[in-house]
Amino acid sequence: MSAWTHQRWFLAAIGMLGLCAALHAQAPKPERGGPPDDAEVIEVPNLHPFQRALYLSSRSGAEWLWNSNRPDGVFVPGHIPSLNVVLEDDDLLLQARGAYGLARSANFHGSERYAVRARQAILSLLASTKTDPDDAKVRFSVPPSSQVNRLAAASWMVLAIQELPEPGQDLLDQSEELCNYLRKQQKPDGSFDIWDGGEPASGAGEVQLGYPGLAILALLRSQARQPAQWKLQAARAGFEREHKAWLQSKSVQVAASLTPAGTELFLATKERPIADAVFEMGDWLCGLQYGANPRRALWQGGFRSTHKGQVVESPPGAEASHCAEALADACRVARAAVDLQRFARYREATERSLHFLTTLQYTAANTRHFVDWYQPRLIGAFYLSHQDGKVRIDSTQAAVCGLTQYLRHVAQLPVSSKHAANP
């Protein structure tokens, strides 16, 4: 039994039981609508404390997303607790990610009320899109990519629609139009025109490096419900191109976005070279994870960052959720390829990272220094880092998605939705 296994059980018995109790005891008051429906809480038997704590953490994060969605379908982008102000940093990408996180939660937890609000959020997003004047079968966001990246926006909207338990034909038709935009942005060499023929937006940073992987994943998730040969061809060409580029300049953003895409592609094609590429990225991500260090105890389970192809020793934060979800997906490939050694390694790394993420979640226990009326605005949300208590839609969405991906595909908890999408 590995040292982490012993440590995991110790954490499960001590720290995670405390988290479990805090999450289970919390009763956040929603900003609109009624209280959570206890009938929707799914009792999953035979969970050891660690998995139960992760389950409750994912549920609490989903509740925060649900409470943050306004009657018009728009999410409150986040909060700065120290100043008691709402974040002004809002755009279409944040809104789309919130819709995706809530749709994923509706799918996993089998919650009708999550699904209703997720659908309303998606409809609000689609109101900010238009069809191409030259091709009515192509849809993209109204703001140009210099303001909101159209490739990423289309990808997140497709993912949100496809994650809904029952999206309906109207949303599926618009999802297909968004996929046609992604197809239009792909170049002959398999790469994607990230900025729609224009210049990169100011302050884009390295986050844009993950947009091609996001587009590939969106095409593959759409393929599960609306199959088309061109989607597989585009996904394969894009994955091969982006993986080769990653080998030349390795980036956490690329590996974290390309691994889920490669997972879906491998499960659809069973092509061994794709599995090998996923393993290459998964092994590399594992090597970036911080281990036990008494001087930096809070860093354990987080990941080093990269900048221009170089690994950087930096304090980890909520972005670890992207790596956690990627490694949970790598577990799916390892299981399908019967690579038990890699499966064990990836599972251990995923669990380490998810434990790290739970230390970044606001709970009833760690919000007692706030006044009673303010606590519900924070409980369930994931803050940015141990040095930054701000909460944003995307940090909570990413954490919820990482948690549910592990619970569904690694711990193999049953999906509660009667019509689960993308099994």
C-alpha positions in Angstrom: 0.0 0.0 0.0 1.5 3.4 -1.0 2.2 6.2 1.3 -0.5 8.2 -0.4 -3.0 5.5 0.3 -2.2 5.6 4.0 -2.3 9.4 3.9 -5.6 9.4 2.0 -7.3 7.2 4.6 -5.9 9.4 7.4 -7.2 12.5 5.7 -10.5 10.7 5.1 -10.8 9.9 8.7 -9.7 13.3 10.0 -9.9 16.2 7.6 -12.4 14.9 5.2 -14.9 13.9 7.8 -14.8 17.5 9.0 -15.5 18.7 5.5 -18.2 16.1 5.1 -19.9 17.3 8.3 -19.6 20.9 7.3 -21.0 20.4 3.9 -23.8 18.2 5.1 -24.8 20.6 7.8 -24.8 23.7 5.6 -28.1 25.1 4.5 -27.4 28.0 2.1 -30.4 30.3 1.4 -30.9 30.6 -2.3 -31.1 34.2 -3.7 -34.2 33.2 -5.7 -36.6 30.2 -5.7 -37.2 27.8 -2.9 -34.9 25.8 -0.8 -33.1 22.7 -2.2 -35.4 19.8 -2.6 -34.3 17.1 -0.2 -35.9 14.5 -2.5 -33.2 15.2 -5.0 -30.3 14.4 -2.7 -29.0 11.0 -3.8 -27.9 8.6 -1.1 -25.1 6.5 -2.6 -24.3 3.5 -0.5 -21.0 2.0 0.3 -19.0 5.2 0.0 -15.9 5.5 2.2 -15.5 9.0 3.8 -13.1 10.4 1.2 -15.5 9.7 -1.7 -18.5 10.9 0.3 -16.8 14.2 1.1 -16.0 14.6 -2.6 -19.6 13.9 -3.5 -20.9 16.4 -1.0 -18.3 18.9 -2.3 -19.6 18.6 -5.8 -23.2 19.0 -4.7 -22.3 22.1 -2.7 -20.6 23.6 -5.7 -23.5 22.8 -7.9 -25.8 24.5 -5.3 -23.7 27.6 -5.5 -23.9 27.7 -9.3 -27.7 27.3 -9.0 -28.0 30.1 -6.5 -25.8 32.4 -8.6 -28.1 32.1 -11.6 -30.5 35.1 -11.9 -34.1 35.0 -13.2 -32.9 36.2 -16.6 -30.6 33.2 -16.9 -27.4 35.3 -16.3 -25.0 34.2 -13.6 -23.5 36.6 -11.0 -19.9 36.4 -12.2 -18.5 36.1 -8.7 -17.7 38.0 -5.4 -14.9 39.7 -3.7 -15.7 38.8 -0.1 -13.2 41.2 1.5 -14.9 44.2 -0.1 -18.5 42.8 -0.3 -18.7 43.6 -4.0 -19.7 41.6 -7.0 -17.0 40.9 -9.6 -17.2 43.2 -12.6 -15.0 40.9 -14.7 -17.8 39.2 -16.7 -18.1 38.0 -20.3 -19.7 35.4 -22.5 -17.1 32.8 -21.6 -17.7 33.0 -17.9 -21.5 32.7 -18.5 -21.0 29.8 -20.9 -18.8 28.0 -18.4 -21.4 28.5 -15.7 -24.1 27.0 -17.9 -21.8 24.0 -18.6 -21.1 23.4 -14.9 -24.8 23.5 -14.0 -25.7 21.3 -16.9 -23.0 18.8 -15.9 -24.4 18.8 -12.3 -27.9 18.3 -13.6 -26.7 15.3 -15.6 -24.7 13.7 -12.7 -27.0 14.5 -9.8 -30.3 13.9 -11.7 -31.6 17.3 -10.6 -34.5 18.7 -12.6 -34.1 22.2 -11.1 -30.4 22.3 -12.1 -31.5 21.3 -15.6 -34.2 24.0 -15.8 -31.8 26.8 -14.8 -29.0 25.4 -17.0 -31.3 25.4 -20.0 -32.4 29.0 -19.2 -28.7 30.0 -19.0 -28.0 28.4 -22.3 -31.0 30.2 -24.0 -29.6 33.5 -22.6 -26.2 32.6 -24.2 -27.8 31.7 -27.5 -29.5 35.1 -27.5 -26.0 36.6 -27.8 -25.2 34.6 -31.0 -26.2 35.0 -34.7 -26.0 33.0 -37.8 -23.5 33.7 -40.5 -25.0 36.1 -43.2 -23.3 33.9 -45.8 -24.3 30.5 -44.3 -27.4 30.2 -42.1 -26.1 26.8 -40.9 -23.2 28.5 -39.1 -23.7 30.2 -35.7 -21.2 32.2 -33.6 -21.3 34.9 -30.9 -22.2 38.5 -31.7 -19.2 40.1 -30.0 -16.0 39.7 -32.1 -13.1 37.6 -31.0 -11.2 40.7 -30.0 -13.7 41.0 -27.2 -14.8 37.4 -26.5 -13.1 34.5 -28.2 -15.6 33.1 -30.6 -14.0 29.7 -30.8 -14.0 29.2 -27.0 -17.5 30.6 -26.7 -18.9 28.2 -29.3 -17.1 25.3 -27.7 -18.5 26.0 -24.2 -22.0 26.4 -25.6 -21.8 23.1 -27.4 -20.5 21.4 -24.3 -23.3 22.9 -22.2 -26.0 21.9 -24.6 -24.7 18.3 -25.0 -24.4 17.9 -21.2 -28.1 18.6 -20.6 -30.1 15.4 -19.8 -32.8 16.4 -22.4 -31.7 19.4 -24.5 -34.5 19.2 -27.0 -34.3 19.4 -30.8 -34.2 23.2 -30.8 -31.0 23.4 -28.7 -29.5 20.4 -30.6 -30.0 22.3 -33.9 -28.2 25.3 -32.6 -25.5 23.1 -31.2 -25.0 21.8 -34.7 -24.7 25.3 -36.1 -22.1 26.1 -33.5 -20.2 23.0 -34.5 -20.3 24.2 -38.1 -18.6 27.3 -36.9 -15.8 25.2 -35.3 -15.5 23.3 -38.5 -15.1 26.5 -40.4 -12.3 27.7 -38.1 -10.2 24.6 -38.7 -7.3 25.0 -41.1 -6.1 22.3 -43.6 -3.3 21.3 -41.3 -5.8 20.5 -38.5 -5.1 23.7 -36.4 -7.8 26.2 -35.5 -8.0 29.9 -36.3 -8.3 30.9 -32.6 -8.8 34.6 -33.3 -11.1 34.4 -36.2 -8.6 36.0 -38.6 -7.9 38.9 -36.2 -5.3 39.8 -33.7 -5.1 38.2 -30.2 -7.1 40.0 -27.5 -5.0 42.0 -25.1 -4.2 40.1 -21.9 -5.2 36.8 -23.4 -2.2 35.1 -21.9 -1.6 31.4 -22.3 -5.2 30.4 -21.6 -5.8 30.7 -25.4 -3.5 27.6 -25.8 -6.3 25.4 -24.5 -8.9 26.6 -26.9 -8.2 24.1 -29.7 -8.5 21.2 -27.3 -11.8 22.6 -26.1 -13.1 22.8 -29.7 -12.0 19.2 -30.4 -13.8 18.1 -27.2 -17.0 19.9 -28.2 -17.0 18.2 -31.6 -16.6 14.8 -30.0 -19.3 15.4 -27.4 -21.6 16.5 -30.2 -20.7 13.4 -32.1 -22.2 11.2 -29.3 -25.7 12.6 -29.9 -25.4 14.0 -33.5 -23.0 11.7 -35.3 -21.3 13.0 -38.5 -18.2 11.5 -40.1 -16.6 15.0 -40.5 -16.6 15.5 -36.8 -14.4 12.5 -36.2 -12.2 13.5 -39.0 -11.9 17.0 -37.8 -11.2 15.8 -34.2 -8.6 13.4 -35.3 -6.8 16.0 -37.4 -7.0 18.6 -34.7 -5.8 16.2 -32.0 -2.8 15.0 -34.0 -1.8 18.6 -34.9 -2.1 19.9 -31.3 -0.3 17.0 -29.7 2.6 17.5 -32.1 2.7 21.2 -31.2 2.6 20.3 -27.5 5.6 18.1 -27.8 7.5 21.0 -29.2 6.5 23.4 -26.3 4.8 21.7 -23.4 2.0 23.6 -21.7 -0.3 22.7 -18.8 -3.2 24.5 -20.6 -2.7 22.4 -23.7 -2.3 19.1 -21.8 -5.3 19.8 -19.5 -7.6 20.6 -22.5 -6.2 18.0 -25.0 -6.3 15.0 -22.6 -10.2 15.0 -22.3 -10.4 15.4 -26.1 -8.0 12.6 -26.6 -10.0 10.4 -24.2 -13.2 10.9 -26.1 -11.4 10.3 -29.4 -9.8 7.1 -28.2 -13.1 5.7 -26.8 -14.7 6.5 -30.1 -12.0 5.0 -32.3 -9.9 2.6 -30.1 -6.8 3.7 -32.0 -3.7 2.9 -29.9 -1.6 6.0 -31.0 -4.3 8.2 -29.5 -4.1 6.3 -26.2 -0.3 6.6 -26.2 -0.6 10.4 -26.7 -3.0 10.6 -23.8 -0.6 8.6 -21.6 2.2 10.9 -22.6 0.3 14.0 -21.4 -1.0 12.2 -18.3 2.5 11.1 -17.3 3.8 14.6 -17.7 0.9 16.1 -15.7 1.6 13.7 -12.8 5.2 14.8 -12.8 4.1 18.4 -12.3 2.1 17.6 -9.1 3.4 18.9 -5.8 4.1 16.2 -3.2 4.3 16.4 0.5 6.5 19.3 1.8 6.3 20.5 5.4 7.3 24.0 4.3 4.5 24.2 1.7 1.9 21.9 3.2 -1.0 23.7 1.4 0.6 23.1 -2.0 0.3 19.3 -1.8 -1.9 18.0 -4.6 -1.6 21.2 -6.7 0.4 21.5 -9.9 3.3 23.5 -11.1 2.5 25.9 -14.0 4.2 26.6 -17.3 5.2 29.7 -19.2 6.4 29.6 -22.8 7.2 26.0 -22.6 9.1 26.2 -19.2 7.9 24.6 -16.0 7.5 27.2 -13.2 7.4 26.6 -9.5 4.4 28.7 -8.5 1.7 28.5 -5.8 -1.1 26.3 -7.1 -4.7 27.4 -7.1 -8.1 26.6 -8.5 -6.7 25.9 -11.9 -5.6 22.5 -10.5 -9.2 21.4 -11.3 -8.4 21.3 -15.0 -5.5 18.9 -14.4 -7.7 16.9 -12.0 -10.4 16.5 -14.7 -7.7 15.6 -17.3 -6.2 12.9 -15.1 -9.7 11.5 -14.4 -10.2 11.2 -18.1 -6.7 9.6 -18.5 -8.0 7.0 -16.0 -10.7 6.1 -18.5 -8.2 5.5 -21.2 -6.0 3.5 -18.9 -8.9 1.3 -17.9 -10.0 0.8 -21.5 -6.4 0.0 -22.5 -6.0 -2.4 -19.5 -3.0 -0.4 -18.3 -3.5 -1.1 -14.6 -0.2 0.6 -13.5 -1.1 3.9 -15.2 -4.7 3.7 -13.9 -3.4 3.4 -10.4 -1.0 6.3 -10.8 -3.6 8.6 -12.5 -6.2 7.7 -9.9 -3.8 8.6 -7.1 -2.9 11.9 -8.7 -6.5 12.7 -9.3 -7.4 12.1 -5.7 -4.5 14.2 -4.5 -5.6 17.1 -6.7 -9.2 16.8 -5.6 -8.3 16.8 -2.0 -6.3 20.0 -2.7 -9.3 21.6 -4.4 -11.6 20.9 -1.4 -9.2 23.1 0.7 -10.2 25.9 -1.6 -14.0 25.6 -1.1 -16.1 27.9 1.1 -18.1 25.8 3.7 -20.2 26.6 6.7 -17.2 25.9 8.8 -14.8 28.4 7.2 -17.2 31.3 6.6 -18.2 31.9 10.2 -16.2 35.1 10.3 -18.7 36.6 7.8 -22.1 37.9 8.9 -24.9 35.4 8.6 -26.7 37.0 5.7 -23.5 37.0 3.6 -22.4 33.4 4.1 -24.9 31.9 1.6 -23.2 33.9 -1.2 -20.0 32.1 -0.6 -20.8 28.6 0.7 -20.1 26.0 -2.0 -17.9 28.3 -4.2 -14.3 27.6 -4.8 -11.9 30.5 -4.2 -8.9 31.2 -6.4 -6.0 30.3 -4.1 -5.0 30.1 -0.5 -3.8 33.7 -0.9 -6.9 35.0 -2.9 -10.4 34.5 -1.5 -12.2 35.9 -4.6 -14.8 33.5 -6.2 -15.6 33.3 -9.9 -18.0 31.3 -11.9 -15.2 29.5 -13.8 -13.3 28.4 -10.8 -16.3 26.8 -9.3 -17.5 25.3 -12.6 -14.0 23.7 -13.2 -13.9 22.3 -9.7 -17.4 20.8 -10.0 -16.6 19.3 -13.4 -13.4 17.8 -12.0 -15.2 16.3 -9.1 -18.1 14.8 -11.1 -15.7 13.4 -13.7 -13.8 11.5 -11.0 -17.0 10.4 -9.2 -18.6 9.2 -12.4 -15.7 7.6 -14.3 -13.1 6.7 -11.7 -15.0 6.0 -8.5 -17.8 4.9 -10.9 -20.7 6.3 -8.9 -24.0 5.8 -10.6 -25.2 8.8 -12.7 -28.6 9.8 -11.3 -30.1 11.3 -14.4 -32.6 9.0 -16.1 -31.4 10.3 -19.5 -27.7 10.8 -18.9 -25.9 12.4 -21.7 -22.6 11.1 -23.2 -22.2 7.9 -21.1 
